[in-house]
Amino acid sequence: MNIAIIGTGNVGGALAANWAKKGHQIFLGVQDINDFKGKELLQNPNTTAVSIAEAVAKSEAVLIATPPTAVFDIIAAAGDFAGKVVIDATNTVAKKPEPYATVYHALTDKTNAEVVKCFNTTGFENMKNPVYNGEGIDMFMAGDSAKAKEIVKQLALDCGFGTCWDFGKSDKVELLEKFALSWINLAIMQGHGRNLAFKVIKR
């Protein structure tokens, strides 16, 4: 699959690296192809740096892993999102993309993309390596698009996650962001460390 990565920091970089290793074609959408965070990602031959508009145009799926307020500039730079699956991996912990509650809501209102919320509930270390004691940890997603969820579920498995749980439709997007705060609380505020993850167990 051709995947655009908008936001090449910790989260975007970790996912880009894993997907490239699995054989996906990665297009890093950046403002300056000669100077951007994550240039080491280009060491994988499946990864190319291009403009944001070109990355979106060439890709079937688009990951957004930027500060939430950057979404409006991304939408303006990206061009047409028609037929694209857009993955919102952001969290509005510090600042919201006003007047929207989350980036997901801004994307669904401002674009014609198939939007899904995912890859926001754990630290980037767990996205680099989601395997604990030989078993993949869990990822979670929310949104109204069944098409987007099917694609994101497979992309989560491609990263090494054990399961990608469907948290529900768009009314559960904000709950999924609060779930991210649970990880932040345990790992950082309560001092348990970033090598901590969630796994759902059923009897």
PyMOL commands that place a pseudoatom at each C-alpha (Angstrom):
pseudoatom trace, name=CA, resn=MET, resi=1, chain=A, elem=C, hetatm=0, pos=[0.000, 0.000, 0.000]
pseudoatom trace, name=CA, resn=ASN, resi=2, chain=A, elem=C, hetatm=0, pos=[1.091, 3.582, -0.607]
pseudoatom trace, name=CA, resn=ILE, resi=3, chain=A, elem=C, hetatm=0, pos=[1.008, 5.514, 2.681]
pseudoatom trace, name=CA, resn=ALA, resi=4, chain=A, elem=C, hetatm=0, pos=[1.557, 9.237, 3.261]
pseudoatom trace, name=CA, resn=ILE, resi=5, chain=A, elem=C, hetatm=0, pos=[3.046, 10.263, 6.601]
pseudoatom trace, name=CA, resn=ILE, resi=6, chain=A, elem=C, hetatm=0, pos=[2.301, 13.840, 7.623]
pseudoatom trace, name=CA, resn=GLY, resi=7, chain=A, elem=C, hetatm=0, pos=[4.342, 14.484, 10.752]
pseudoatom trace, name=CA, resn=THR, resi=8, chain=A, elem=C, hetatm=0, pos=[7.692, 12.682, 10.801]
pseudoatom trace, name=CA, resn=GLY, resi=9, chain=A, elem=C, hetatm=0, pos=[8.411, 12.964, 14.517]
pseudoatom trace, name=CA, resn=ASN, resi=10, chain=A, elem=C, hetatm=0, pos=[8.320, 10.152, 17.066]
pseudoatom trace, name=CA, resn=VAL, resi=11, chain=A, elem=C, hetatm=0, pos=[4.926, 8.615, 16.235]
pseudoatom trace, name=CA, resn=GLY, resi=12, chain=A, elem=C, hetatm=0, pos=[4.957, 9.211, 12.486]
pseudoatom trace, name=CA, resn=GLY, resi=13, chain=A, elem=C, hetatm=0, pos=[8.552, 8.056, 12.278]
pseudoatom trace, name=CA, resn=ALA, resi=14, chain=A, elem=C, hetatm=0, pos=[7.954, 4.840, 14.209]
pseudoatom trace, name=CA, resn=LEU, resi=15, chain=A, elem=C, hetatm=0, pos=[4.951, 3.872, 12.089]
pseudoatom trace, name=CA, resn=ALA, resi=16, chain=A, elem=C, hetatm=0, pos=[6.669, 4.866, 8.844]
pseudoatom trace, name=CA, resn=ALA, resi=17, chain=A, elem=C, hetatm=0, pos=[9.664, 2.677, 9.686]
pseudoatom trace, name=CA, resn=ASN, resi=18, chain=A, elem=C, hetatm=0, pos=[7.553, -0.370, 10.542]
pseudoatom trace, name=CA, resn=TRP, resi=19, chain=A, elem=C, hetatm=0, pos=[5.336, -0.055, 7.482]
pseudoatom trace, name=CA, resn=ALA, resi=20, chain=A, elem=C, hetatm=0, pos=[8.346, 0.407, 5.194]
pseudoatom trace, name=CA, resn=LYS, resi=21, chain=A, elem=C, hetatm=0, pos=[9.891, -2.777, 6.623]
pseudoatom trace, name=CA, resn=LYS, resi=22, chain=A, elem=C, hetatm=0, pos=[6.672, -4.617, 5.735]
pseudoatom trace, name=CA, resn=GLY, resi=23, chain=A, elem=C, hetatm=0, pos=[7.014, -3.494, 2.125]
pseudoatom trace, name=CA, resn=HIS, resi=24, chain=A, elem=C, hetatm=0, pos=[4.578, -0.569, 2.063]
pseudoatom trace, name=CA, resn=GLN, resi=25, chain=A, elem=C, hetatm=0, pos=[5.600, 2.438, -0.021]
pseudoatom trace, name=CA, resn=ILE, resi=26, chain=A, elem=C, hetatm=0, pos=[5.997, 5.415, 2.310]
pseudoatom trace, name=CA, resn=PHE, resi=27, chain=A, elem=C, hetatm=0, pos=[5.757, 9.034, 1.182]
pseudoatom trace, name=CA, resn=LEU, resi=28, chain=A, elem=C, hetatm=0, pos=[6.856, 11.503, 3.842]
pseudoatom trace, name=CA, resn=GLY, resi=29, chain=A, elem=C, hetatm=0, pos=[4.858, 14.682, 3.286]
pseudoatom trace, name=CA, resn=VAL, resi=30, chain=A, elem=C, hetatm=0, pos=[7.146, 17.507, 4.405]
pseudoatom trace, name=CA, resn=GLN, resi=31, chain=A, elem=C, hetatm=0, pos=[7.504, 21.249, 3.900]
pseudoatom trace, name=CA, resn=ASP, resi=32, chain=A, elem=C, hetatm=0, pos=[11.189, 21.065, 2.961]
pseudoatom trace, name=CA, resn=ILE, resi=33, chain=A, elem=C, hetatm=0, pos=[12.420, 17.766, 1.476]
pseudoatom trace, name=CA, resn=ASN, resi=34, chain=A, elem=C, hetatm=0, pos=[16.035, 18.742, 2.233]
pseudoatom trace, name=CA, resn=ASP, resi=35, chain=A, elem=C, hetatm=0, pos=[15.524, 19.624, 5.895]
pseudoatom trace, name=CA, resn=PHE, resi=36, chain=A, elem=C, hetatm=0, pos=[13.013, 17.791, 8.081]
pseudoatom trace, name=CA, resn=LYS, resi=37, chain=A, elem=C, hetatm=0, pos=[12.860, 15.732, 11.243]
pseudoatom trace, name=CA, resn=GLY, resi=38, chain=A, elem=C, hetatm=0, pos=[13.240, 12.027, 10.554]
pseudoatom trace, name=CA, resn=LYS, resi=39, chain=A, elem=C, hetatm=0, pos=[15.584, 12.154, 7.541]
pseudoatom trace, name=CA, resn=GLU, resi=40, chain=A, elem=C, hetatm=0, pos=[16.999, 8.815, 8.699]
pseudoatom trace, name=CA, resn=LEU, resi=41, chain=A, elem=C, hetatm=0, pos=[13.728, 7.216, 7.556]
pseudoatom trace, name=CA, resn=LEU, resi=42, chain=A, elem=C, hetatm=0, pos=[14.992, 7.629, 3.982]
pseudoatom trace, name=CA, resn=GLN, resi=43, chain=A, elem=C, hetatm=0, pos=[17.543, 4.881, 4.630]
pseudoatom trace, name=CA, resn=ASN, resi=44, chain=A, elem=C, hetatm=0, pos=[14.756, 2.433, 3.818]
pseudoatom trace, name=CA, resn=PRO, resi=45, chain=A, elem=C, hetatm=0, pos=[14.411, 2.239, 0.009]
pseudoatom trace, name=CA, resn=ASN, resi=46, chain=A, elem=C, hetatm=0, pos=[10.611, 2.085, 0.357]
pseudoatom trace, name=CA, resn=THR, resi=47, chain=A, elem=C, hetatm=0, pos=[10.576, 5.624, 1.786]
pseudoatom trace, name=CA, resn=THR, resi=48, chain=A, elem=C, hetatm=0, pos=[10.614, 8.920, -0.148]
pseudoatom trace, name=CA, resn=ALA, resi=49, chain=A, elem=C, hetatm=0, pos=[10.315, 12.556, 0.964]
pseudoatom trace, name=CA, resn=VAL, resi=50, chain=A, elem=C, hetatm=0, pos=[7.962, 14.719, -1.117]
pseudoatom trace, name=CA, resn=SER, resi=51, chain=A, elem=C, hetatm=0, pos=[5.642, 17.692, -0.641]
pseudoatom trace, name=CA, resn=ILE, resi=52, chain=A, elem=C, hetatm=0, pos=[2.470, 17.213, 1.384]
pseudoatom trace, name=CA, resn=ALA, resi=53, chain=A, elem=C, hetatm=0, pos=[0.326, 17.541, -1.734]
pseudoatom trace, name=CA, resn=GLU, resi=54, chain=A, elem=C, hetatm=0, pos=[2.375, 14.936, -3.616]
pseudoatom trace, name=CA, resn=ALA, resi=55, chain=A, elem=C, hetatm=0, pos=[2.394, 12.541, -0.663]
pseudoatom trace, name=CA, resn=VAL, resi=56, chain=A, elem=C, hetatm=0, pos=[-1.399, 12.664, -0.431]
pseudoatom trace, name=CA, resn=ALA, resi=57, chain=A, elem=C, hetatm=0, pos=[-1.864, 12.374, -4.193]
pseudoatom trace, name=CA, resn=LYS, resi=58, chain=A, elem=C, hetatm=0, pos=[0.342, 9.269, -4.409]
pseudoatom trace, name=CA, resn=SER, resi=59, chain=A, elem=C, hetatm=0, pos=[-1.159, 7.464, -1.422]
pseudoatom trace, name=CA, resn=GLU, resi=60, chain=A, elem=C, hetatm=0, pos=[-4.221, 5.427, -0.522]
pseudoatom trace, name=CA, resn=ALA, resi=61, chain=A, elem=C, hetatm=0, pos=[-3.845, 6.067, 3.211]
pseudoatom trace, name=CA, resn=VAL, resi=62, chain=A, elem=C, hetatm=0, pos=[-2.651, 9.213, 4.988]
pseudoatom trace, name=CA, resn=LEU, resi=63, chain=A, elem=C, hetatm=0, pos=[-1.388, 9.281, 8.582]
pseudoatom trace, name=CA, resn=ILE, resi=64, chain=A, elem=C, hetatm=0, pos=[-1.567, 12.610, 10.414]
pseudoatom trace, name=CA, resn=ALA, resi=65, chain=A, elem=C, hetatm=0, pos=[0.764, 12.695, 13.418]
pseudoatom trace, name=CA, resn=THR, resi=66, chain=A, elem=C, hetatm=0, pos=[1.266, 16.413, 14.014]
pseudoatom trace, name=CA, resn=PRO, resi=67, chain=A, elem=C, hetatm=0, pos=[0.251, 18.894, 16.706]
pseudoatom trace, name=CA, resn=PRO, resi=68, chain=A, elem=C, hetatm=0, pos=[-3.563, 19.174, 16.497]
pseudoatom trace, name=CA, resn=THR, resi=69, chain=A, elem=C, hetatm=0, pos=[-3.641, 22.827, 15.455]
pseudoatom trace, name=CA, resn=ALA, resi=70, chain=A, elem=C, hetatm=0, pos=[-1.574, 22.030, 12.342]
pseudoatom trace, name=CA, resn=VAL, resi=71, chain=A, elem=C, hetatm=0, pos=[-4.524, 20.213, 10.771]
pseudoatom trace, name=CA, resn=PHE, resi=72, chain=A, elem=C, hetatm=0, pos=[-5.853, 23.307, 8.992]
pseudoatom trace, name=CA, resn=ASP, resi=73, chain=A, elem=C, hetatm=0, pos=[-2.514, 23.976, 7.283]
pseudoatom trace, name=CA, resn=ILE, resi=74, chain=A, elem=C, hetatm=0, pos=[-2.320, 20.304, 6.320]
pseudoatom trace, name=CA, resn=ILE, resi=75, chain=A, elem=C, hetatm=0, pos=[-5.793, 20.370, 4.786]
pseudoatom trace, name=CA, resn=ALA, resi=76, chain=A, elem=C, hetatm=0, pos=[-4.886, 23.497, 2.818]
pseudoatom trace, name=CA, resn=ALA, resi=77, chain=A, elem=C, hetatm=0, pos=[-1.602, 22.008, 1.585]
pseudoatom trace, name=CA, resn=ALA, resi=78, chain=A, elem=C, hetatm=0, pos=[-2.877, 18.520, 0.821]
pseudoatom trace, name=CA, resn=GLY, resi=79, chain=A, elem=C, hetatm=0, pos=[-5.378, 19.229, -1.924]
pseudoatom trace, name=CA, resn=ASP, resi=80, chain=A, elem=C, hetatm=0, pos=[-8.069, 16.647, -2.632]
pseudoatom trace, name=CA, resn=PHE, resi=81, chain=A, elem=C, hetatm=0, pos=[-8.630, 13.900, -0.060]
pseudoatom trace, name=CA, resn=ALA, resi=82, chain=A, elem=C, hetatm=0, pos=[-11.316, 12.148, -2.148]
pseudoatom trace, name=CA, resn=GLY, resi=83, chain=A, elem=C, hetatm=0, pos=[-11.043, 8.377, -1.858]
pseudoatom trace, name=CA, resn=LYS, resi=84, chain=A, elem=C, hetatm=0, pos=[-8.295, 8.560, 0.766]
pseudoatom trace, name=CA, resn=VAL, resi=85, chain=A, elem=C, hetatm=0, pos=[-8.270, 6.886, 4.149]
pseudoatom trace, name=CA, resn=VAL, resi=86, chain=A, elem=C, hetatm=0, pos=[-7.003, 9.450, 6.666]
pseudoatom trace, name=CA, resn=ILE, resi=87, chain=A, elem=C, hetatm=0, pos=[-5.722, 8.229, 10.033]
pseudoatom trace, name=CA, resn=ASP, resi=88, chain=A, elem=C, hetatm=0, pos=[-5.858, 10.717, 12.908]
pseudoatom trace, name=CA, resn=ALA, resi=89, chain=A, elem=C, hetatm=0, pos=[-3.061, 9.752, 15.304]
pseudoatom trace, name=CA, resn=THR, resi=90, chain=A, elem=C, hetatm=0, pos=[-3.171, 13.017, 17.274]
pseudoatom trace, name=CA, resn=ASN, resi=91, chain=A, elem=C, hetatm=0, pos=[-4.346, 13.858, 20.786]
pseudoatom trace, name=CA, resn=THR, resi=92, chain=A, elem=C, hetatm=0, pos=[-5.784, 17.176, 21.951]
pseudoatom trace, name=CA, resn=VAL, resi=93, chain=A, elem=C, hetatm=0, pos=[-4.112, 16.946, 25.355]
pseudoatom trace, name=CA, resn=ALA, resi=94, chain=A, elem=C, hetatm=0, pos=[-2.775, 20.500, 25.375]
pseudoatom trace, name=CA, resn=LYS, resi=95, chain=A, elem=C, hetatm=0, pos=[-4.640, 22.321, 22.609]
pseudoatom trace, name=CA, resn=LYS, resi=96, chain=A, elem=C, hetatm=0, pos=[-7.676, 21.698, 20.425]
pseudoatom trace, name=CA, resn=PRO, resi=97, chain=A, elem=C, hetatm=0, pos=[-8.064, 22.605, 16.738]
pseudoatom trace, name=CA, resn=GLU, resi=98, chain=A, elem=C, hetatm=0, pos=[-10.757, 25.161, 17.561]
pseudoatom trace, name=CA, resn=PRO, resi=99, chain=A, elem=C, hetatm=0, pos=[-13.678, 25.169, 17.006]
pseudoatom trace, name=CA, resn=TYR, resi=100, chain=A, elem=C, hetatm=0, pos=[-13.400, 21.367, 16.747]
pseudoatom trace, name=CA, resn=ALA, resi=101, chain=A, elem=C, hetatm=0, pos=[-13.056, 18.978, 19.667]
pseudoatom trace, name=CA, resn=THR, resi=102, chain=A, elem=C, hetatm=0, pos=[-10.452, 16.826, 17.879]
pseudoatom trace, name=CA, resn=VAL, resi=103, chain=A, elem=C, hetatm=0, pos=[-8.533, 16.578, 14.615]
pseudoatom trace, name=CA, resn=TYR, resi=104, chain=A, elem=C, hetatm=0, pos=[-10.889, 13.754, 13.628]
pseudoatom trace, name=CA, resn=HIS, resi=105, chain=A, elem=C, hetatm=0, pos=[-13.850, 16.125, 13.772]
pseudoatom trace, name=CA, resn=ALA, resi=106, chain=A, elem=C, hetatm=0, pos=[-12.008, 18.788, 11.783]
pseudoatom trace, name=CA, resn=LEU, resi=107, chain=A, elem=C, hetatm=0, pos=[-11.094, 16.250, 9.096]
pseudoatom trace, name=CA, resn=THR, resi=108, chain=A, elem=C, hetatm=0, pos=[-14.599, 14.852, 8.763]
pseudoatom trace, name=CA, resn=ASP, resi=109, chain=A, elem=C, hetatm=0, pos=[-16.036, 18.351, 8.449]
pseudoatom trace, name=CA, resn=LYS, resi=110, chain=A, elem=C, hetatm=0, pos=[-13.395, 19.895, 6.186]
pseudoatom trace, name=CA, resn=THR, resi=111, chain=A, elem=C, hetatm=0, pos=[-12.550, 16.993, 3.845]
pseudoatom trace, name=CA, resn=ASN, resi=112, chain=A, elem=C, hetatm=0, pos=[-14.260, 14.182, 1.951]
pseudoatom trace, name=CA, resn=ALA, resi=113, chain=A, elem=C, hetatm=0, pos=[-11.849, 11.564, 3.286]
pseudoatom trace, name=CA, resn=GLU, resi=114, chain=A, elem=C, hetatm=0, pos=[-12.643, 8.282, 5.029]
pseudoatom trace, name=CA, resn=VAL, resi=115, chain=A, elem=C, hetatm=0, pos=[-11.382, 9.209, 8.511]
pseudoatom trace, name=CA, resn=VAL, resi=116, chain=A, elem=C, hetatm=0, pos=[-10.448, 6.926, 11.394]
pseudoatom trace, name=CA, resn=LYS, resi=117, chain=A, elem=C, hetatm=0, pos=[-8.908, 7.617, 14.807]
pseudoatom trace, name=CA, resn=CYS, resi=118, chain=A, elem=C, hetatm=0, pos=[-6.025, 5.271, 15.634]
pseudoatom trace, name=CA, resn=PHE, resi=119, chain=A, elem=C, hetatm=0, pos=[-2.400, 5.040, 16.820]
pseudoatom trace, name=CA, resn=ASN, resi=120, chain=A, elem=C, hetatm=0, pos=[-2.961, 7.618, 19.559]
pseudoatom trace, name=CA, resn=THR, resi=121, chain=A, elem=C, hetatm=0, pos=[-3.303, 5.505, 22.701]
pseudoatom trace, name=CA, resn=THR, resi=122, chain=A, elem=C, hetatm=0, pos=[0.277, 4.551, 23.515]
pseudoatom trace, name=CA, resn=GLY, resi=123, chain=A, elem=C, hetatm=0, pos=[3.810, 5.922, 23.415]
pseudoatom trace, name=CA, resn=PHE, resi=124, chain=A, elem=C, hetatm=0, pos=[5.976, 5.923, 20.310]
pseudoatom trace, name=CA, resn=GLU, resi=125, chain=A, elem=C, hetatm=0, pos=[8.286, 3.325, 21.892]
pseudoatom trace, name=CA, resn=ASN, resi=126, chain=A, elem=C, hetatm=0, pos=[5.387, 0.878, 21.742]
pseudoatom trace, name=CA, resn=MET, resi=127, chain=A, elem=C, hetatm=0, pos=[4.819, 1.760, 18.095]
pseudoatom trace, name=CA, resn=LYS, resi=128, chain=A, elem=C, hetatm=0, pos=[8.463, 1.029, 17.323]
pseudoatom trace, name=CA, resn=ASN, resi=129, chain=A, elem=C, hetatm=0, pos=[8.196, -2.305, 19.089]
pseudoatom trace, name=CA, resn=PRO, resi=130, chain=A, elem=C, hetatm=0, pos=[4.685, -3.425, 20.139]
pseudoatom trace, name=CA, resn=VAL, resi=131, chain=A, elem=C, hetatm=0, pos=[5.777, -6.907, 21.225]
pseudoatom trace, name=CA, resn=TYR, resi=132, chain=A, elem=C, hetatm=0, pos=[5.962, -7.754, 24.944]
pseudoatom trace, name=CA, resn=ASN, resi=133, chain=A, elem=C, hetatm=0, pos=[7.191, -11.193, 25.983]
pseudoatom trace, name=CA, resn=GLY, resi=134, chain=A, elem=C, hetatm=0, pos=[6.548, -12.542, 22.506]
pseudoatom trace, name=CA, resn=GLU, resi=135, chain=A, elem=C, hetatm=0, pos=[3.002, -11.167, 22.236]
pseudoatom trace, name=CA, resn=GLY, resi=136, chain=A, elem=C, hetatm=0, pos=[1.718, -8.113, 20.397]
pseudoatom trace, name=CA, resn=ILE, resi=137, chain=A, elem=C, hetatm=0, pos=[0.012, -5.470, 22.528]
pseudoatom trace, name=CA, resn=ASP, resi=138, chain=A, elem=C, hetatm=0, pos=[-3.364, -3.997, 21.537]
pseudoatom trace, name=CA, resn=MET, resi=139, chain=A, elem=C, hetatm=0, pos=[-4.247, -0.956, 19.452]
pseudoatom trace, name=CA, resn=PHE, resi=140, chain=A, elem=C, hetatm=0, pos=[-7.630, 0.806, 19.325]
pseudoatom trace, name=CA, resn=MET, resi=141, chain=A, elem=C, hetatm=0, pos=[-9.588, 2.705, 16.679]
pseudoatom trace, name=CA, resn=ALA, resi=142, chain=A, elem=C, hetatm=0, pos=[-12.816, 4.697, 16.333]
pseudoatom trace, name=CA, resn=GLY, resi=143, chain=A, elem=C, hetatm=0, pos=[-14.784, 6.288, 13.518]
pseudoatom trace, name=CA, resn=ASP, resi=144, chain=A, elem=C, hetatm=0, pos=[-17.721, 5.940, 11.166]
pseudoatom trace, name=CA, resn=SER, resi=145, chain=A, elem=C, hetatm=0, pos=[-15.946, 4.522, 8.100]
pseudoatom trace, name=CA, resn=ALA, resi=146, chain=A, elem=C, hetatm=0, pos=[-15.972, 0.717, 7.875]
pseudoatom trace, name=CA, resn=LYS, resi=147, chain=A, elem=C, hetatm=0, pos=[-13.567, 0.938, 4.922]
pseudoatom trace, name=CA, resn=ALA, resi=148, chain=A, elem=C, hetatm=0, pos=[-11.062, 2.977, 6.910]
pseudoatom trace, name=CA, resn=LYS, resi=149, chain=A, elem=C, hetatm=0, pos=[-11.269, 0.633, 9.876]
pseudoatom trace, name=CA, resn=GLU, resi=150, chain=A, elem=C, hetatm=0, pos=[-10.530, -2.448, 7.764]
pseudoatom trace, name=CA, resn=ILE, resi=151, chain=A, elem=C, hetatm=0, pos=[-7.438, -0.821, 6.309]
pseudoatom trace, name=CA, resn=VAL, resi=152, chain=A, elem=C, hetatm=0, pos=[-6.210, 0.520, 9.654]
pseudoatom trace, name=CA, resn=LYS, resi=153, chain=A, elem=C, hetatm=0, pos=[-6.756, -2.839, 11.327]
pseudoatom trace, name=CA, resn=GLN, resi=154, chain=A, elem=C, hetatm=0, pos=[-4.422, -4.459, 8.814]
pseudoatom trace, name=CA, resn=LEU, resi=155, chain=A, elem=C, hetatm=0, pos=[-1.878, -1.665, 9.158]
pseudoatom trace, name=CA, resn=ALA, resi=156, chain=A, elem=C, hetatm=0, pos=[-1.877, -2.169, 12.934]
pseudoatom trace, name=CA, resn=LEU, resi=157, chain=A, elem=C, hetatm=0, pos=[-1.223, -5.881, 12.465]
pseudoatom trace, name=CA, resn=ASP, resi=158, chain=A, elem=C, hetatm=0, pos=[1.539, -5.054, 9.981]
pseudoatom trace, name=CA, resn=CYS, resi=159, chain=A, elem=C, hetatm=0, pos=[3.225, -3.019, 12.742]
pseudoatom trace, name=CA, resn=GLY, resi=160, chain=A, elem=C, hetatm=0, pos=[3.165, -6.008, 15.074]
pseudoatom trace, name=CA, resn=PHE, resi=161, chain=A, elem=C, hetatm=0, pos=[0.151, -5.160, 17.240]
pseudoatom trace, name=CA, resn=GLY, resi=162, chain=A, elem=C, hetatm=0, pos=[-1.756, -8.235, 18.354]
pseudoatom trace, name=CA, resn=THR, resi=163, chain=A, elem=C, hetatm=0, pos=[-5.276, -6.860, 17.869]
pseudoatom trace, name=CA, resn=CYS, resi=164, chain=A, elem=C, hetatm=0, pos=[-6.843, -3.578, 16.798]
pseudoatom trace, name=CA, resn=TRP, resi=165, chain=A, elem=C, hetatm=0, pos=[-10.020, -3.172, 18.821]
pseudoatom trace, name=CA, resn=ASP, resi=166, chain=A, elem=C, hetatm=0, pos=[-12.964, -1.225, 17.413]
pseudoatom trace, name=CA, resn=PHE, resi=167, chain=A, elem=C, hetatm=0, pos=[-13.796, 1.345, 20.093]
pseudoatom trace, name=CA, resn=GLY, resi=168, chain=A, elem=C, hetatm=0, pos=[-16.957, 2.441, 18.259]
pseudoatom trace, name=CA, resn=LYS, resi=169, chain=A, elem=C, hetatm=0, pos=[-18.085, 5.150, 15.879]
pseudoatom trace, name=CA, resn=SER, resi=170, chain=A, elem=C, hetatm=0, pos=[-17.388, 8.883, 15.856]
pseudoatom trace, name=CA, resn=ASP, resi=171, chain=A, elem=C, hetatm=0, pos=[-19.123, 9.384, 19.194]
pseudoatom trace, name=CA, resn=LYS, resi=172, chain=A, elem=C, hetatm=0, pos=[-16.274, 7.369, 20.773]
pseudoatom trace, name=CA, resn=VAL, resi=173, chain=A, elem=C, hetatm=0, pos=[-13.425, 9.412, 19.304]
pseudoatom trace, name=CA, resn=GLU, resi=174, chain=A, elem=C, hetatm=0, pos=[-13.182, 11.708, 22.323]
pseudoatom trace, name=CA, resn=LEU, resi=175, chain=A, elem=C, hetatm=0, pos=[-13.368, 8.680, 24.623]
pseudoatom trace, name=CA, resn=LEU, resi=176, chain=A, elem=C, hetatm=0, pos=[-10.422, 7.191, 22.732]
pseudoatom trace, name=CA, resn=GLU, resi=177, chain=A, elem=C, hetatm=0, pos=[-8.435, 10.368, 23.389]
pseudoatom trace, name=CA, resn=LYS, resi=178, chain=A, elem=C, hetatm=0, pos=[-9.273, 10.079, 27.087]
pseudoatom trace, name=CA, resn=PHE, resi=179, chain=A, elem=C, hetatm=0, pos=[-8.056, 6.483, 26.923]
pseudoatom trace, name=CA, resn=ALA, resi=180, chain=A, elem=C, hetatm=0, pos=[-4.757, 7.883, 25.656]
pseudoatom trace, name=CA, resn=LEU, resi=181, chain=A, elem=C, hetatm=0, pos=[-4.639, 10.033, 28.793]
pseudoatom trace, name=CA, resn=SER, resi=182, chain=A, elem=C, hetatm=0, pos=[-4.902, 6.841, 30.832]
pseudoatom trace, name=CA, resn=TRP, resi=183, chain=A, elem=C, hetatm=0, pos=[-1.643, 5.610, 29.290]
pseudoatom trace, name=CA, resn=ILE, resi=184, chain=A, elem=C, hetatm=0, pos=[-0.026, 9.015, 29.841]
pseudoatom trace, name=CA, resn=ASN, resi=185, chain=A, elem=C, hetatm=0, pos=[-1.203, 9.007, 33.446]
pseudoatom trace, name=CA, resn=LEU, resi=186, chain=A, elem=C, hetatm=0, pos=[0.190, 5.558, 34.232]
pseudoatom trace, name=CA, resn=ALA, resi=187, chain=A, elem=C, hetatm=0, pos=[3.396, 5.789, 32.230]
pseudoatom trace, name=CA, resn=ILE, resi=188, chain=A, elem=C, hetatm=0, pos=[4.420, 9.365, 32.980]
pseudoatom trace, name=CA, resn=MET, resi=189, chain=A, elem=C, hetatm=0, pos=[2.403, 11.005, 35.750]
pseudoatom trace, name=CA, resn=GLN, resi=190, chain=A, elem=C, hetatm=0, pos=[2.380, 7.923, 37.994]
pseudoatom trace, name=CA, resn=GLY, resi=191, chain=A, elem=C, hetatm=0, pos=[5.974, 7.137, 37.084]
pseudoatom trace, name=CA, resn=HIS, resi=192, chain=A, elem=C, hetatm=0, pos=[5.595, 3.570, 35.810]
pseudoatom trace, name=CA, resn=GLY, resi=193, chain=A, elem=C, hetatm=0, pos=[7.684, 4.327, 32.728]
pseudoatom trace, name=CA, resn=ARG, resi=194, chain=A, elem=C, hetatm=0, pos=[7.021, 4.297, 29.007]
pseudoatom trace, name=CA, resn=ASN, resi=195, chain=A, elem=C, hetatm=0, pos=[7.562, 0.544, 28.607]
pseudoatom trace, name=CA, resn=LEU, resi=196, chain=A, elem=C, hetatm=0, pos=[3.957, -0.044, 29.596]
pseudoatom trace, name=CA, resn=ALA, resi=197, chain=A, elem=C, hetatm=0, pos=[1.076, -1.115, 27.355]
pseudoatom trace, name=CA, resn=PHE, resi=198, chain=A, elem=C, hetatm=0, pos=[-2.534, -2.289, 27.259]
pseudoatom trace, name=CA, resn=LYS, resi=199, chain=A, elem=C, hetatm=0, pos=[-3.746, -5.776, 26.386]
pseudoatom trace, name=CA, resn=VAL, resi=200, chain=A, elem=C, hetatm=0, pos=[-7.421, -6.764, 26.526]
pseudoatom trace, name=CA, resn=ILE, resi=201, chain=A, elem=C, hetatm=0, pos=[-8.011, -10.217, 28.046]
pseudoatom trace, name=CA, resn=LYS, resi=202, chain=A, elem=C, hetatm=0, pos=[-11.286, -12.119, 27.674]
pseudoatom trace, name=CA, resn=ARG, resi=203, chain=A, elem=C, hetatm=0, pos=[-12.365, -15.116, 29.715]
for i in range(1, 203): cmd.bond("trace and resi %d" % i, "trace and resi %d" % (i + 1))
show_as sticks, trace
zoom trace
